[in-house]
C-alpha cells in the first residue's frame, strides 16, 4: 500500500466518523485543536496526519490510531449507535476521563431521581 493509499484510507475514516457524529469540519477542528483546512486536507487524502494527530483524533472518535489505517470493511458486524446515542456520545468525545465520569454520575443521579418520582 502506498503512502497515498494510507492518506486516502485515513481521510475516509476521519470523514466517516465526523459525519456519524454530525459535526462539521470546523467543529472537529475545534475539538481536535487543528485548523479546519487541515481537517479537509486529511479527509481528501491530500495531507497525511501524524501518528500524534491520529492518536488525538482516535481519542475523540473512540478509535485506536491503527483503526485509521484499516479499511474497516473486513471487521464484520459492528454496533451502530442510534441518533440520540450518537448525540450523547458526541458530548463525551474529547472530554477527559474525569469529565466523562462526572457526566456519567450526573446521568445516573438523574435516572435514579426519575425512578423515585415514579414510585
N, C-alpha and C positions, 0 to 999 in steps of 0.2 A: 504494500500500500504506500503510495507516495505521500509527500508532505501535504500536497493539495487535497488528497482524499481525507487525511486526518482533519484538516481545517474545515472541509465541507461537512464531514460527519459531525464534528463537534458543533459547528454552527447550526446544523439542522436540529440537533438535540437541544441547544440553548433556545432556539426559536420555539420548538415544540413545548418545552417546559414553561417558557414565558407565557405562551398563549393559553396553556392549560390553566394558568393562574389568572388569566385575563388582564395581564399587565402590558402596558406599552413599553417600548424600548427605553423611554425616558424614566419610567417607574423602576424598571430593572436596574438601569444605570445608577439611579439614586440609591437603591438598596445595596448595590454592589460597590458603590463609590468609584464608578467608572464613567467615562464620557459617553453620552448616548450614541455618538457617531461610531465609537469603538464597538459598542454592542452590535450596531448594524453591520459593521465590517466583519465581526466574528460570525454573525448569523449568515452572511452571504458567502462566507469562506474566503474572504479577501485577506483577513489577518488571522494569525494564529494566536490563540490565548496561551499565556504561560501556564506552567503547572500550578503556580500560586493562584492565578486568576481562576483556573478550572476548579481548584480546591475551594476557593471562596464561593464561586457560583454553585458548586456542589453543596455547600453548606446551606445556601439559600434555597436550592431546589430539593434538598434531601437526597443528593446523589454523591457517589464517590467519583473522584477525578477520572478513574478508568472507565466509568459509565459514559463519558463523553466520547470515548474512542470506539465504542461498540455500537453497531447499527441498532441493536435492540430488537430486531425482528425475530431473532432466534431465541428470545428469552421465554416464550410461551405466554400463558395467560397471566396477566398482572392485574391486580385490583385497581380499578379506576374510581377515585372518589366522585361522589355526586356533586353537583354545582355548589350547594351550600357547604358541603365538607371542604371543597376547594377554597371557598372564601375563608373559612375558619383556618385552614392550613396556611393560607397566604398571610394571615395575621401573625402566624408563628415563625414563618420563614425569615431568616436573618436576625431573629431575636437570640439573645444569649440563653444558655441553659437555665440560668436563674430566672430570667424573664418568662421563659416558657413554663417553668414550674409555678410561678406566681399566677400566670394565666390559667393553668390547669386547676390550681387551688380555687381560684375565683369561680370558674365554671362549676366545679364540684360543689362549692358552697351554694351557688345559685340553684342548682338542681336539688340539693337537699332541702333548701328553703321551700322550693316549689312543692316537693313531696309532703312536707309538714303542713303546708297550707291546704293540700288536697285531702288530708286525713280528717 
